[in-house]
Amino acid sequence: MAFFAIFVVAGTAYVIEYNSLVDLRHESRELGNRIVELQTENAELKNRYYELTDPAELERLAYEYNLVLEERPTYLRYAP
């Protein structure tokens, strides 16, 4: 009888540990996929940033919005 009780307890512990391992593997796989998705999104955002900060694009936008380059800008000064 004692052998059967030990067998049941050991079997239950094994099943619990196995389920825990399967859950961790599943979560690890999901996190790996999420990392890949975020890396892809990050690369796309970097590409968009570089497109927007491209000098030719900035000149095109300046022309589109009728902006001119100020050759001699004057700045406000604070005199306490």
Secondary structure, DSSP 4 states (H G I P E B T S, - for coil): -HHHHHHHHHHHHHHHHHHHHHHHHHHHHHHHHHHHHHHHHHHHHHHHHHHHT-HHHHHHHHHHTT----SS--------
